[in-house]
Amino acid sequence: MAAKWRLLSASTGMVAALVSAVIVGWQSGPTEVAGAGPLHLDATDLPMTNVSTTIKWPVIETTDPSPFDPCNDIPFDAVQRLGLAFTPPAPEDSLRCHYDAGDYQMAVEAFVWRTYEQTIPPDAVELDINGHRAAQYWIMKPTDWNDRWWITCMIAFDTSYGVIQQSLFYSPVHSPDRPDCLQTNLQRAHELAPYYKF
């Protein structure tokens, strides 16, 4: 019996909603009857006024999204000659290229959305590399705690479009020779800078 009452009340509710919709639609209908005949547009062939036909320069300030792509712009024979091709260079996210030297790894990456000043930390040491403004700093210094994980240092180059970051990193566990991070990265920066696009 309860199921019948529920069905009856649902039906009544639906009929009431339908009647309300018809009344609202009827009351909000057009008040004026359109004239019979074909629909036509007036004055579509008139010229637009107050419109400038000259191009504003620049229309939008844009930045080349790919001014320097390390994996494509640095020749493979140069990478091989520097001992950075233990495995082939591997493109990673964005404009980042990963190089493998066996005992250590390197990554070179171009940024167009960040400036040199925004990149370098307060303790960075600024220097000149092949006539280019650069800074050298630690990302993860060799300490007792992280000596079991990764040692990482960075060189950042100031460019016309942003910054080029060159990082060198290695695991003390898997690199028994333990390269001098800062010195090796600086040497590679001098060797790779001629291929960088500033």
N, C-alpha and C positions, 0 to 999 in steps of 0.2 A: 504494500500500500504506500509506504514511504517513497519507494522508487517511482510510483505513478505521480505522486505529488511533486517530486523533484522534476520529473519530465514535463509536467504541466506548467510549473513555474518557470522553467527554462524556456519553454515555447512561448509563454506569455511575454517574457522579457525580450525575446527576439522580435516578436511582433511589435512591441512597444518601440524598440530601437528602430525598426524599419519605418514605422509611421513617423517618428520624430525626424528621421533623415529626409523623408519625402517632404514634410512640412518645411524644414529649414531650406532645402533645395528650392522649393517652390517660392518661398518668401525672398530668397536672395537671387532669384533669376533676373534676367535683363529687364529693365524698366522701359526701355525704348526698343521698338521693333525696328530692325535694320531694313533698309529699303531693298526691294528685290532687284536682282541684276547681278552681273559679274563684279567681283572684287577687283579694284584697281588701285595702284599706288600713285600718289601725286608727286610731281617734281623730283623724281629720282635722277634726272639727268642734269640737274643744276650743279655747278662746281661748288666744292666746299670752300668756305671762307675762313680766314684766320688760321691757315695751315701753312707752316713753313716747309719748303721743299729742300732746304739745305740740310746736309747731314751735320750733326753736332759731333765734334771730335774731342776727346774719345767718347764713344757712345757709352761704354762700360769699361772701367779699369779691370783688366784681366791679367792673370799671371799664367805663363806657360805651365801646365800641370806636370810636364815631364822635361824640364830643362837639362837634366843629366840623369842618365840611367846607367849605373855602374856596370851591370852585367852585360849591357850591349855596347857601351861607349869605351870601355877599357878593353883593348885587344887581348885575345886569349894568349897569344904568344908572350905578351908582356907579363901577364899573370903567371904563366908557366915559368918564365925566366926568373921571376922573383920567388919561386917556390911556393906559390899560393894555390897550386892546382893539384894538391894531393888527391882531392876528388874534384869534379868539375864545379865551377862557380854556380851557385844556385840562387835564382831570384826568389826573394821572399816578399812579404807584404809591401805594398807601395813601391818606392824606388830604392829598395834595400837589396843588396847582393851579399851573399855569404861565401867566404873563401876559406879553404881548408889548407893549412900548412903542415898538417901532421901533428906536430907538437903544440900548435896553437891554432885558433880560429880567428878570422877577421870578418868584419862586416863594414860595408861602405853604404851610406844612405844619404840621399838628398832630401831636404825639407824645403817646401815653398811656403809653408804656413807658419814658420817660426823664424825669427831673426837670430843673428849671432848673439846679440846682447841678451836675448831671452834664453838662450841655450846654455851659455857657460855659467858655471857656479862661481860664487865669490872667491873660492880658493884656487881658481884656474890660473895657470901661468901662461901669459900671452907671449907669443913669439912670432917670428917671421919664417915661413917655409916657402922657399923658392919665390920670394917676393910677394907672398900672400899672407894676409893677417890670419893668424890661427891661435888656438889656445889648447893647452894640454892639461888633463886632469884625471884623477882617479874616479872610477865608478864604484869599484869594490877593492879596497886596499888589502894587501896581504896581512892578515892578522891571525892570531891563534884560532879564533872562532871560524872564520871563513876560509882558512888555508886548506880546509878539506874540500871546499866546493869550487868556486870560480874566482879567479883574479881577473879584473877587468879595468882597462884604462881607455881613455878617449882622446881624440884630437878633433877639434871642430874648426872648420874653415869658414871665414866670412865670404859670402858670395853676393852677387847682384840680385839674386832671387830669393835668398834665405841663408841656408847653411848646409855644408856637407859634413857629416859625422863619420869618422873612421874609428871604429872600436877594435881593440885586440883583447881576446880573452882566452883563458886556458884553465884546465883543471889540474891542480898540483898532484892529484892522485894519478891521472893518466898522462902527465907530462913530467917525467922524471928529470928532464934537462932544465925545466923551469926557465923559460926565456925571460929576459929583463923586459917587463911589459912596456914601461915608458920609453926605453931606448929603442926597442924593436919597432914599436908603433911609430916613433919619430923617424926612424930609418925608412920604413915603408911609406910614410907620408911624403918624404923627399923623393922617393922613387915613383910614387903613383901620382903626385901633383901634376906632372906634365899631361896626364890623361884626364884630369878633372876639368869640368867646365865651370868657370867662375862667372 
